[in-house]
């Protein structure tokens, strides 16, 4: 059992994500956002950081969220749920320079409207590729989340592709860098959608978050 979480939190987290998860909505404009109900947990990150793969691993569904090797494929806010009490939101990837400026502006407007107007948004997990660590393109997202007063936490992805010693260094680097962002929730979650590493902890973290609301 992970010492950071109780046995109850781990079991509650397992049960939370053991349901029949399904796609419920997609929003490409602020006007098309679904009505608020239940609690939402969103996943943000640079293009190709592994958001869709993480959501699939978290829910135990191989094809719930569409994955692609093409950066910028997710161009909407995609909503998933299992029981209407908890909703997962796959946000458009950022930092993809080849996207048209008009498309980037549209994504930015959508995300800003979502962050500022979503009272049921409990936390945004910002995914960071463990192979590369934080990039300059992450900063605007941290700033936007802070300005919107939305709770957020960093999750390292693709940990299986980094040697243990390098991974430990990366975690320390990211933790140190995140102290400059006072709005960030402390602690770095380390995951691998490929091996399942960190899924138990992430599920337990969501269970704790829901219990505290």
C-alpha positions as CSV (number, residue, x, y, z in Angstrom):
1,X,0.0,0.0,0.0
2,X,1.3,3.5,-0.9
3,X,2.1,5.3,2.4
4,X,0.7,8.5,1.0
5,X,-2.8,7.0,0.7
6,X,-4.9,5.0,3.1
7,X,-6.3,1.6,2.3
8,X,-9.7,3.1,2.2
9,X,-8.6,5.8,-0.3
10,X,-7.0,3.2,-2.6
11,X,-10.1,1.0,-2.5
12,X,-12.4,4.0,-3.1
13,X,-10.2,5.1,-6.0
14,X,-10.3,1.6,-7.5
15,X,-14.1,1.6,-7.3
16,X,-14.5,5.1,-8.7
17,X,-12.8,4.0,-12.0
18,X,-14.2,0.5,-12.2
19,X,-17.5,1.5,-13.7
20,X,-18.6,1.5,-17.3
21,X,-16.9,4.7,-18.5
22,X,-18.3,6.2,-21.7
23,X,-18.1,9.3,-23.9
24,X,-20.8,11.9,-23.0
25,X,-20.0,15.2,-24.7
26,X,-17.6,17.2,-26.9
27,X,-17.3,21.0,-26.8
28,X,-15.5,23.1,-29.4
29,X,-16.9,26.4,-28.3
30,X,-17.9,27.9,-24.9
31,X,-21.6,27.8,-26.0
32,X,-21.4,24.1,-26.6
33,X,-20.1,23.2,-23.1
34,X,-22.5,20.7,-21.4
35,X,-24.4,21.7,-18.3
36,X,-22.6,21.4,-15.0
37,X,-23.4,18.4,-12.8
38,X,-21.4,16.1,-10.7
39,X,-17.6,16.7,-10.2
40,X,-15.2,17.2,-13.1
41,X,-11.5,16.3,-13.2
42,X,-9.6,17.6,-16.3
43,X,-6.4,16.6,-17.9
44,X,-4.2,19.1,-19.7
45,X,-0.7,18.9,-21.2
46,X,1.4,19.5,-24.3
47,X,0.4,17.8,-27.5
48,X,1.4,14.1,-27.5
49,X,2.1,14.1,-23.8
50,X,-0.2,11.1,-23.4
51,X,-3.5,12.5,-22.1
52,X,-5.7,10.0,-23.9
53,X,-3.5,7.1,-23.0
54,X,-3.6,8.1,-19.4
55,X,-7.4,8.4,-19.4
56,X,-7.7,4.9,-21.0
57,X,-5.3,3.4,-18.4
58,X,-7.0,5.2,-15.5
59,X,-10.4,3.8,-16.5
60,X,-9.2,0.4,-17.7
61,X,-10.7,1.0,-21.1
62,X,-8.4,0.6,-24.1
63,X,-10.2,2.9,-26.5
64,X,-12.3,5.2,-24.3
65,X,-10.2,8.2,-25.3
66,X,-8.8,8.3,-28.9
67,X,-5.1,8.2,-29.0
68,X,-3.0,9.4,-31.9
69,X,0.6,10.0,-32.9
70,X,-0.5,13.2,-34.6
71,X,0.0,16.2,-32.3
72,X,-3.0,18.4,-31.8
73,X,-5.6,15.8,-32.7
74,X,-7.8,16.5,-29.7
75,X,-9.3,19.8,-30.7
76,X,-12.3,19.9,-28.3
77,X,-13.0,19.4,-24.6
78,X,-14.0,15.7,-24.5
79,X,-16.2,14.6,-21.5
80,X,-16.4,11.0,-20.1
81,X,-18.4,9.6,-17.2
82,X,-19.4,6.3,-15.6
83,X,-22.2,7.3,-13.1
84,X,-22.8,11.1,-13.6
85,X,-21.1,11.8,-10.3
86,X,-17.6,12.1,-11.7
87,X,-16.6,13.3,-15.1
88,X,-13.2,13.2,-16.8
89,X,-12.3,15.9,-19.3
90,X,-9.7,15.5,-22.0
91,X,-8.5,19.0,-22.9
92,X,-6.9,20.1,-26.2
93,X,-3.1,19.7,-26.2
94,X,-1.1,22.9,-26.2
95,X,2.3,23.8,-27.6
96,X,1.8,22.4,-31.1
97,X,3.5,25.1,-33.2
98,X,2.1,23.7,-36.5
99,X,-1.5,24.5,-35.6
100,X,-3.0,27.4,-37.3
101,X,-3.1,30.7,-35.3
102,X,-6.9,30.9,-35.6
103,X,-7.2,27.3,-34.2
104,X,-4.9,28.1,-31.3
105,X,-7.0,31.3,-30.6
106,X,-10.2,29.2,-30.7
107,X,-8.7,26.6,-28.3
108,X,-7.5,29.4,-25.9
109,X,-11.0,31.0,-25.8
110,X,-12.6,27.7,-25.1
111,X,-10.2,26.7,-22.4
112,X,-10.4,30.1,-20.7
113,X,-14.2,30.0,-20.7
114,X,-14.1,26.5,-19.3
115,X,-11.6,27.3,-16.5
116,X,-13.3,30.5,-15.4
117,X,-16.9,29.3,-15.6
118,X,-16.8,25.7,-14.3
119,X,-17.7,25.7,-10.6
120,X,-17.7,21.9,-10.5
121,X,-14.1,21.6,-11.8
122,X,-12.3,20.1,-8.8
123,X,-8.8,19.8,-10.3
124,X,-6.8,19.9,-13.5
125,X,-4.0,17.4,-13.7
126,X,-1.3,18.9,-15.9
127,X,0.6,16.1,-17.7
128,X,4.3,16.5,-18.3
129,X,6.4,14.0,-20.3
130,X,8.9,12.4,-17.8
131,X,11.5,12.2,-20.6
132,X,11.7,15.9,-21.1
133,X,10.4,17.6,-17.9
134,X,8.8,21.1,-17.9
135,X,8.9,23.2,-21.0
136,X,8.4,26.9,-21.6
137,X,5.0,26.1,-23.2
138,X,3.8,24.8,-19.8
139,X,4.1,28.2,-18.1
140,X,1.0,29.9,-19.8
141,X,-1.1,27.0,-18.6
142,X,0.1,27.3,-15.0
143,X,-0.6,31.0,-15.2
144,X,-4.1,30.5,-16.6
145,X,-5.0,27.9,-14.0
146,X,-3.7,30.2,-11.3
147,X,-5.6,33.2,-12.6
148,X,-8.8,31.1,-12.7
149,X,-8.1,29.9,-9.2
150,X,-8.4,26.3,-10.3
151,X,-6.6,23.6,-8.3
152,X,-4.0,21.8,-10.4
153,X,-1.2,19.2,-10.0
154,X,1.6,17.9,-12.2
155,X,1.5,14.3,-13.3
156,X,4.6,12.9,-15.1
157,X,3.8,10.5,-17.9
158,X,5.8,7.9,-19.8
159,X,7.8,7.1,-16.7
160,X,8.6,3.6,-18.1
161,X,10.7,5.3,-20.8
162,X,13.1,6.9,-18.3
163,X,15.8,5.1,-16.2
164,X,15.1,5.1,-12.4
165,X,18.0,7.4,-11.6
166,X,17.1,9.9,-14.3
167,X,13.4,9.7,-13.2
168,X,14.3,10.5,-9.6
169,X,16.2,13.5,-10.9
170,X,13.4,14.6,-13.1
171,X,10.9,14.4,-10.2
172,X,13.2,16.5,-8.0
173,X,13.6,19.1,-10.8
174,X,9.9,19.4,-11.4
175,X,9.1,19.7,-7.7
176,X,11.7,22.4,-7.3
177,X,10.4,24.3,-10.4
178,X,6.7,24.1,-9.2
179,X,7.5,25.9,-6.0
180,X,7.5,29.0,-8.2
181,X,3.8,28.5,-8.9
182,X,2.0,29.0,-5.6
183,X,-1.3,27.8,-7.1
184,X,0.0,24.3,-7.8
185,X,-1.1,21.5,-5.5
186,X,2.1,20.0,-3.9
187,X,3.6,16.7,-4.9
188,X,4.3,15.1,-8.3
189,X,2.4,12.0,-9.4
190,X,4.5,9.6,-11.5
191,X,2.7,7.4,-14.1
192,X,3.0,5.1,-17.1
193,X,-0.1,4.3,-19.1
194,X,1.9,1.5,-20.7
195,X,2.9,-0.4,-17.5
196,X,0.1,0.9,-15.2
197,X,2.6,2.6,-12.9
198,X,1.0,5.3,-10.7
199,X,-2.6,4.5,-11.7
200,X,-3.5,3.3,-8.2
201,X,-2.0,6.5,-6.7
202,X,-3.8,8.7,-9.2
203,X,-7.1,7.0,-8.6
204,X,-6.6,7.3,-4.8
205,X,-5.7,11.0,-5.2
206,X,-9.0,11.6,-7.0
207,X,-10.9,9.7,-4.3
208,X,-9.3,11.9,-1.6
209,X,-10.1,15.0,-3.6
210,X,-13.7,14.1,-3.9
211,X,-13.9,13.2,-0.2
212,X,-12.6,16.7,0.7
213,X,-15.2,18.6,-1.5
